[in-house]
Amino acid sequence: MASLADMNKLSSSGYDFIDEVLIRKYLEQPFDPGHFREVLVKAMNKEPLELNETATLIAAGEPQQIEEIFHCARQLKKDVYGNRIVLFAPLYIGNSCVNNCRYCSFRATNKTQIRHTLSMEEIAKEVNILLSNGHKRLILVYGEHPNYTPEFIAETTKHVYSIQQGNACIRRANINASPLDVEGYRTVKAAGIGTYQIFQETYHHRTYADMHPYTTRKGNYLWRLDGLARAMEGGCDDVGLGVLFGLFDWRFELLSLITHSHHLMKHYHVGPHTISFPRIQPASGIDLANVLKYHVPDADFLRLIAILRLSVPYTGLICTAREPAHVRNEALGFGVSQMDAGSRIEIGGYVLSGDAQVQVLEKEQFQLGDIRPLDEVIRQLLRDDYIPSFCTACYRLGRTGEVFMEYAIPGFIQNMCTPNGLTTLEEYLVDYASPETRELGERLIERELARFPEGKIKETLIGRINTVRNTNKRDMAF
């Protein structure tokens, strides 16, 4: 784990690329209706937007203009992602932390927080419950503490992958942890991790300093800002960005996310695989009134998701269970492509809570807004004509980074993603679903097959779905 002294030894791209003056200039530019139309046309051609173009969408204030943004985002999402929604679950490994982030209940000075790091035996118990519910994809979450070294992250990741339940196992483990040095990233990459996710929290320099005392690792703005560039240099070609909305003006944060995406594309020819946009939620020991100065109402929150979809057409957008179900359900239609389900964020929460929909804030990082069980979430997705997908094929077949972009940008990815989504859905329906969910799911699969183009891919897909229904064979990827 890097020391504070090491943080000045940055990678080749380690400079402060967040130009607040430029961002404010774009946010203050007069709204141009003609440019607005041009930007929408460019977005619908699946071209990533420049900073000033995203600012034009942000500046649109008339109800009709905002509805046009939503309309275009809905169509673009359909064109790029179809009706698939990728599902995953978080697994909190440990909540020890040396930081003192003012908005987080894991902060070191919060004496009400119950601290614990899962043992390997406890990890196995948590993973077995997740597997028994039907999960195939996890994000492993670690506090920022010297104990959570790259070697520890690699060891726990390998342990998660090693756990078998019949013919079921975790096929993809993403990571949410502190920024590492390049060698640290090489260590965790060798363990087979998926996406390495780091949230900048806020890109606004003064607010960042306010929220993160410099006496801790997280206090170094540039060390964190450069974290995903170092990840790329360490071989982690799938990375995820994020902002904690509510710390500063959402418009500024949105343009900063786009800036960060452009920075990664410029230096590594690959943008972020995912972008997350959580809003601050209540947490133990936190006085939100002293922290939450830039509350983002639902209407603005949904608008920023739609603008993100238009700005970064090939980036996965994650809406977590921080948000209430009705907000998540609405966001699925025009932007969100990934969501967690059946989530528990207290340490050991899957063993402790079982199916009970309860929360204990003294054991959690924040309060969740959607604690529905996985089967209930899938049932609602099916009713809304979405394909709940547990697909991990691209990651495990090497279709990541620049290779993924080669597949995704021309749109060929749908020839793989929809078949993989339907196959993994069938696995869930046969192995885990309630009778009602299975009935809804089988109907959806039949509808999808009826409208799937005739040809070899469809023949193979039908064969694999029948194999899942009639045998124990699983994990057949296109």
Secondary structure as UniProt FT lines:
FT   HELIX           5..8
FT   TURN            12..13
FT   HELIX           20..27
FT   HELIX           33..44
FT   TURN            45..46
FT   HELIX           51..59
FT   HELIX           63..81
FT   TURN            82..83
FT   STRAND          84..94
FT   TURN            102..103
FT   TURN            105..106
FT   TURN            108..109
FT   TURN            111..112
FT   HELIX           120..133
FT   STRAND          137..142
FT   TURN            146..147
FT   HELIX           150..162
FT   STRAND          164..165
FT   TURN            166..167
FT   STRAND          168..169
FT   STRAND          172..176
FT   HELIX           182..190
FT   TURN            191..192
FT   STRAND          196..197
FT   HELIX           205..211
FT   TURN            214..215
FT   HELIX           217..219
FT   HELIX           221..225
FT   HELIX           227..233
FT   TURN            234..235
FT   STRAND          239..243
FT   HELIX           250..268
FT   STRAND          274..276
FT   TURN            284..285
FT   HELIX           288..290
FT   HELIX           298..311
FT   TURN            313..314
FT   STRAND          316..318
FT   TURN            321..322
FT   HELIX           325..331
FT   TURN            332..335
FT   STRAND          338..340
FT   TURN            347..348
FT   HELIX           349..353
FT   TURN            354..355
FT   HELIX           361..363
FT   HELIX           374..383
FT   TURN            384..385
FT   STRAND          387..389
FT   HELIX           393..396
FT   TURN            397..398
FT   HELIX           401..408
FT   TURN            409..413
FT   HELIX           414..431
FT   HELIX           435..451
FT   HELIX           456..470
//
